[in-house]
Amino acid sequence: MLRISELPHEIIVKIFFMLTPLETQSLISKLHQILDNLPPNLDTAANNVKLLIRFAFQRLYSGKLLVTSDYSCKKGLETEPDAVLSLRNFEEKFLDSKENEIENTLFKETRPQILKFRFIRDVNDYSNFVDDLYSLNSIFDNLNDRNEITKYIGVAYQLELYIDGYTIGVESPTAILVAVLKTLISLANPDTALKNSLSSKFKSITIKSTDIGDYYVSRWSQLLGCFTNVTYLNLSDNIIKLDSNPRNEGELGIKVDLLANDFVWPPALKELNLDNNLLTYISKNFVLKLPSNTLEKLLICSNKFTTLGQTDFESFNFTEVLPQLTSLKLNYNNTLMLVNDRMFDKISLTGKFRSLELRGCNIDEHNMLLLKSVSIRENFSLLS
């Protein structure tokens, strides 16, 4: 094994990056055992082992690093990260300590490709979830020019945020709502040491099952536009409504249209997920405010609307307003009965649109025939 250290460094790096994270961790453990058992007079051998340990840690910490709560550490991971740290372990990496000194030094010197903060609430315990979010807020609120965490976050190629309040159909405790909103405010804050470069580092944001759609929507929805490089935004299952406005309580039939009038969307957005909310219509103005040059996927499943594009207020043409769109998912809107087939006229001109999904909807039979006809004419899949 030690003879690998005699190879050119760029070859060693390529070899180590062929290892899985688990294989790399096992290798580090074996290298430490070798180092501990070497006679004290073998300085060259010891230096070779330390060199291999350095490259092994760089393999772990230069890829995708997941910072998470203890509960959500192994729960529902989409892809295996290169390294997983609890929030507490992450903070300890930046403390001056003789324990794990080599590893901590290498950690701070290595630039991660992706740094993802991921917190999922244990349904039986919300207090730890809230504490973790406040600890995360504290990290971002205390960024400064002399702070090593600031330097580390500053050199990360991209950041991701995943928050799942796991409300499972019941109202969240107020503490969760406050912690989630405080997190969003902290990340969008332009006055940190990193200034706007902090929010611009985010590429993916998920805030789901938190009930934030019931509170201060006109304020927090404005912050989304600060994340100028976010390509994926998931706001599913947050009780987001369109016409909830305290000034209009008791006034029936008033359309406030919060999505169109209050939300500021990330300008580079490619995928927007609004599943499992309480949306009762999709207005033309909402669609016009979406980033037309980038948006590819729009998910609005399991909401409450009954028609799409049937009135002047709702009617638009996808070719004109969202020319990059490839997929529209409206599944399980069980009150949806009518979809204006003319919205898809000439959509084949862009060559981008691929599928319209209407599974679990109650589309009128005649309307479905019209949609099937336009899907054949315009060459996209209709899944119902």
C-alpha positions, 0 to 999 in steps of 0.5 A, a space after each residue: 500500500 505504501 508504495 502508492 505514495 511513490 506515484 505522481 500525486 495526480 495519479 494518487 488522486 485519480 486512484 483515490 477518487 475511484 474509491 467509494 466513500 465507505 472504501 475511503 473511510 476504511 482505508 483511512 482507518 487502516 492507514 491510521 493503524 499503520 501509522 500508530 504501529 510504525 517504529 519511531 525511527 521510520 520517518 520516511 514511512 511515516 511521512 508516506 502514510 501521512 501523505 496517503 491519509 491527506 489524499 484520502 481525506 481530500 477524497 472524502 471532503 472535496 465531493 458532496 458533504 452532508 451536514 445534518 441532524 442526527 435523526 435525518 442522518 440516514 433517512 431517505 438519502 437520494 444519493 450517497 454523499 461523500 461524507 456525513 457530519 452532524 451539525 455539531 461535528 461540523 462546528 467542531 471541525 473549526 475548533 482548535 483541538 489536538 483531537 483529530 487535529 490532522 483530519 480537522 486541518 485537512 477538512 478546513 483546507 479542502 474545498 467541497 463541491 457541494 455543501 448540503 444542509 439537511 434537516 428532517 423533523 422527527 415526528 415525535 420530537 420537534 424540539 431537536 429539529 428547532 434547536 438544529 435550525 437555530 444552530 444553523 441560523 447562528 452559524 450564518 448570522 455570525 459569519 465574519 472575516 475572521 471566522 474559519 467557517 466563513 472562509 470554508 463556506 466562501 470557497 464551497 462551489 455550491 450550497 444546498 438546503 433541505 428542510 422537512 418539517 414533517 407535519 403529516 397533516 397536522 399543524 406545526 408548532 409555532 416554534 418550527 414556523 419561526 425557526 424555518 422563517 428565521 433560516 430563510 431570512 439568515 440565508 438571504 441576508 445581504 449583510 453577512 461577511 459573504 454578502 450576496 455571494 452567500 445566497 448566490 451559492 445556493 443551487 437547490 432549496 427544499 422547504 416542505 411540510 412546514 405550514 409557512 403558507 399560513 404566515 407572512 407569505 407576502 414577506 418571505 416569498 420576496 426573499 426567494 428572489 435573492 437566491 439568484 442561482 437556485 435551479 431547484 425549488 421545492 415548496 411542497 406541502 406548506 399550506 400555500 394559498 392564493 387568496 389568504 389575506 388578513 385585510 380581506 377576511 370575510 370578503 368572498 370572491 376576492 382574488 389576491 393571487 399571492 403567487 403572481 403578486 407577492 412571490 419573487 422567483 429565483 431567476 435561474 429556476 429550472 424546476 418548481 415544485 408546488 405539490 400538496 398545497 391549497 392552490 385553487 387556480 393557476 393565473 396567467 400573471 403567475 405563469 408570466 412571472 416565472 423565469 421563462 428562459 430557464 424553467 423546465 419542470 413545473 409540478 402542481 400536483 394534489 392541489 385544489 383547482 378545478 380548471 386550467 386556462 378556461 377564463 381570460 384570467 387563467 388563459 395563456 399559451 405555453 409556447 409563448 410564456 414558458 418556451 423551455 418547459 419540458 414537463 407539466 405535472 398536475 397529478 391528483 388534483 381530483 377536482 380538476 375537470 377542464 384543461 384548455 387544450 389551446 394552451 398547448 397549441 404550437 408547443 412543438 415549435 420549441 421542440 422542448 415540451 415532452 409530457 403533460 401528466 393528469 393522473 388522478 384528475 377528473 377530466 371531462 371525457 370530451 375535454 380528454 379527447 381534445 387533449 389527446 388530439 393536441 398531444 398527438 398533433 404537438 408530439 408530447 406524452 399525455 399521461 392520465 
